[in-house]
Amino acid sequence: MTVRMSSTQNLLKTTEYNVAEISDIVGYESPLYFSRIFKKQNDVSSLEFRRQIQT
């Protein structure tokens, strides 16, 4: 797992930032590209990841 994805997961767990804000914080210029990469590496979308953490 990359440092970016680790940071992303941490931000999804601990903040209320939306996906576009998180993608910008971790250094992706495009939220769409970020979403594709996140799903490819984690097998779930970033929104689904956040829902799973909250339950």
Backbone bond lengths (Angstrom), bond angles and torsions (degrees), N, CA, C in turn:
res aa  C-N    CA-C-N  psi(-1)  N-CA   C-N-CA  omega(-1)  CA-C   N-CA-C  phi
1 M - - - 1.452 - - 1.534 108.11 -
2 T 1.298 114.56 139.56 1.454 119.16 -179.03 1.528 111.24 -81.25
3 V 1.303 115.10 163.41 1.462 120.82 177.44 1.526 109.54 -62.12
4 R 1.318 116.03 -38.45 1.477 119.58 179.15 1.523 111.53 -60.78
5 M 1.337 116.74 -45.07 1.467 119.54 -178.82 1.517 111.21 -68.88
6 S 1.304 117.19 -36.34 1.461 120.38 176.29 1.527 110.22 -62.96
7 S 1.325 116.19 -44.41 1.470 120.88 177.28 1.520 111.06 -63.65
8 T 1.318 115.66 -40.50 1.465 120.58 179.23 1.514 111.21 -61.45
9 Q 1.321 116.37 -47.27 1.463 119.72 179.55 1.525 111.04 -61.29
10 N 1.306 116.53 -40.87 1.458 120.38 178.35 1.532 111.11 -62.78
11 L 1.326 116.88 -43.44 1.474 120.12 178.57 1.525 111.44 -65.17
12 L 1.323 117.23 -38.22 1.469 120.10 178.08 1.526 110.94 -65.36
13 K 1.316 116.54 -34.69 1.464 121.09 -179.43 1.520 112.80 -75.74
14 T 1.335 116.95 -35.82 1.468 119.31 -166.87 1.522 115.83 -112.33
15 T 1.338 118.00 -4.81 1.463 119.26 -178.09 1.516 110.79 -128.96
16 E 1.298 115.02 172.26 1.461 122.11 175.85 1.526 111.75 -105.94
17 Y 1.345 117.41 10.58 1.455 120.23 178.15 1.517 110.30 -58.80
18 N 1.335 116.69 145.00 1.458 118.95 175.66 1.532 109.55 -81.06
19 V 1.314 115.95 170.70 1.463 121.33 -174.01 1.527 111.64 -60.83
20 A 1.314 118.56 -39.13 1.465 121.11 179.31 1.534 110.72 -63.66
21 E 1.321 117.13 -40.79 1.463 120.29 178.53 1.527 111.24 -66.61
22 I 1.311 116.57 -41.78 1.457 120.62 179.24 1.521 110.70 -64.80
23 S 1.322 117.31 -42.78 1.465 119.53 180.00 1.532 110.26 -60.67
24 D 1.310 116.79 -38.00 1.467 120.82 177.79 1.531 111.35 -68.24
25 I 1.308 116.98 -42.65 1.467 121.85 -179.29 1.525 111.38 -60.51
26 V 1.335 117.08 -42.32 1.468 119.80 -176.74 1.522 112.82 -87.03
27 G 1.348 117.33 -1.70 1.452 119.96 169.40 1.508 117.96 105.37
28 Y 1.311 118.23 13.77 1.466 120.54 175.20 1.521 108.57 -92.68
29 E 1.309 116.98 132.66 1.462 120.29 -179.54 1.522 111.92 -77.53
30 S 1.322 116.60 -29.19 1.457 121.09 -176.27 1.528 110.78 -115.85
31 P 1.334 118.25 119.28 1.464 120.46 176.07 1.532 112.48 -60.57
32 L 1.317 117.07 -32.46 1.468 120.10 178.89 1.528 110.43 -65.92
33 Y 1.323 116.85 -45.96 1.460 120.80 178.04 1.529 109.97 -62.85
34 F 1.316 116.76 -42.88 1.460 121.38 177.34 1.532 110.51 -56.89
35 S 1.314 117.02 -45.88 1.466 121.08 -179.15 1.521 111.49 -61.68
36 R 1.314 116.55 -40.84 1.468 120.57 178.45 1.521 111.23 -63.58
37 I 1.322 116.91 -46.17 1.459 121.53 -179.83 1.528 110.62 -64.38
38 F 1.325 116.59 -42.62 1.467 120.11 -179.58 1.520 110.05 -60.17
39 K 1.327 116.64 -47.62 1.462 119.70 -178.19 1.533 111.43 -65.36
40 K 1.304 117.06 -38.68 1.463 121.08 179.57 1.530 110.88 -62.84
41 Q 1.323 117.46 -40.80 1.462 121.03 -176.91 1.526 113.79 -83.49
42 N 1.339 117.76 -23.75 1.463 120.54 -174.18 1.531 114.20 -116.25
43 D 1.306 117.49 -4.31 1.474 123.44 179.91 1.524 114.47 64.15
44 V 1.313 117.86 7.74 1.464 123.04 172.39 1.522 108.11 -142.95
45 S 1.317 116.49 156.69 1.461 119.72 177.15 1.521 109.50 -71.23
46 S 1.307 116.39 163.50 1.464 120.49 179.56 1.528 111.06 -63.72
47 L 1.319 116.81 -36.14 1.467 119.50 178.42 1.526 111.29 -68.13
48 E 1.326 116.82 -40.98 1.464 120.51 177.52 1.529 110.22 -66.11
49 F 1.318 117.42 -38.56 1.463 121.86 176.35 1.529 109.36 -57.82
50 R 1.318 116.73 -47.54 1.481 120.33 -179.74 1.526 110.97 -63.49
51 R 1.321 117.56 -40.49 1.484 120.32 178.05 1.524 111.07 -62.42
52 Q 1.334 116.98 -41.44 1.464 120.46 179.93 1.531 111.02 -64.46
53 I 1.302 117.47 -37.65 1.469 121.58 -179.79 1.529 110.70 -67.49
54 Q 1.319 116.38 -37.01 1.458 120.68 -175.72 1.526 113.15 -74.81
55 T 1.313 117.55 -17.32 1.481 119.21 -178.79 1.492 112.99 -95.24
